Amino acid sequence: MSSNTDVSLSSYDEGQGSKLLRKAKEAPFVPVGIAGFAAIVAYGLYKLKSRGNTKMSVHLIHMRVAAQGFVVGAMTLGMGYSMYREFWAKPKPK
């Protein structure tokens, strides 16, 4: 058995904060989606007490759909932004 020590393990040396910042720069709409999801969940929990006579299951379904819709919207915008950067904003080679 031979051991190959030439393999770069730089991604394992990276801390959680720096990894999150690097990923946020690569795909800027991912943190937006996470923040929006967290905000909708927090709002849903806040409004849980004052939902009136709406059933709990209906309230939870509405909050789930809103959170999923926000995340899918952020993913769609992120994909559009990525496609724009890769195909249209890149200077044409001469």
Secondary structure, 3 states (H helix, E strand, C coil): CCCCCCCCCHHHHCCHHHHHHHHHHHCCHHHHHHHHHHHHHHHHHHCCCCCCCCCHHHHHHHHHHHHHHHHHHHHHHHHHHHHHHHHHCCCCCC
